[in-house]
């Protein structure tokens, strides 16, 4: 087990506009500098206006300590359209986790815009899908020669429990499918998802995913500065999610402008992005949902323990939700028609497991429901103290929820996940993004869950997929 490196290395920074739990900046307006438009002036402005939330040890994706080259390659600036840069847009927007930054005055904005306009356009947020030259699978091994023709996009992430500060992505397509390849670092493959465990007194308990934080606490406070996402007491799984705007009548205007931050709403911040916990009353906790009944954002959600063996990525979506609605635990997150291929295994009245798989060993801490074997009293009695039994049943994923093929492979030698995805360009499901116009730019965001339920690291920059024709 290792201490979370994300809080000690300079590459991981505050996610601008993402769901950080920092208060409004209220310091006096930045002192004007004479060298307007230079990086020295920009660095001073960012330090004065943003350091209270975006310091070097903050864990966000944007840091005030970033040098010029890091900012140019970060995706936070758009030299061809300076006004669309997150570095300018977020401080003046309510879609900023820290609120509108009152000290970011017009003189600051003009100086930053001048510097941005002078920088090279690097394509730091653009993923280019090239045409595949052969058969492509979805086994997580990226062995196909076709992948050599695609170029990597390094998408910055931050703000959550992940070891990774970047996700590396490639894309391809053919007449039927779009293919994505992703790689990201992770110190440990996490698959001990809430197992049953035999306690020191011989009783059984289903282990929690994490110790519950206090109501009103935010992620940063809960994690602290030396958080270990693989520590004892954290029993969950690795996950990955990609969110896509759907376009047409279901376009989310907020997602198109702000990416993932456009989905994040925290009632403790008047609906602005935030990461506040509130387990005693889920209607008061931060949630994901769109801003109007017509808006839909497509969610591709991979769950290591529950779905990797099936070679599937859960096809879900984010919809509109209001605090008065039912389903407050999920907010606007819902699933396409069909079954997700998993359910909680039955527990006895005393908390002990009732079933196991073909083997009593927990394996990946799940087992196929078709392999269910009833545990005997002798088996339970003979298991040593501390023994674990899987608590998750799996079964085939069905319906539109099974539209996405995907499988992850963890390389323990280099401590890296590789994940390969295949989905039809056009599914016909009105809750899915349809890649039916190869001339369109498709906006998306990505998140990594490192042994985390909801505490994901995400891409604050709006990512763009284009097709090379």
Helices and strands as residue ranges (DSSP letters): G 5-7, H 39-50, H 68-72, G 79-84, H 86-89, G 90-92, H 106-117, E 126-131, G 145-149, E 153-156, E 166-173, E 177-185, E 196-198, E 204-206, H 219-223, E 239-245, G 248-250, H 253-258, G 259-262, E 264-265, G 267-269, G 282-284, E 287-288, E 297-303, H 304-307, E 312-318, E 333-335, E 342-344, E 355-356, E 367-368, G 369-371, E 373-374, H 377-382, E 388-389, E 392-394, G 399-402, E 404-411, E 416-424, E 442-449, E 457-458, E 463-467
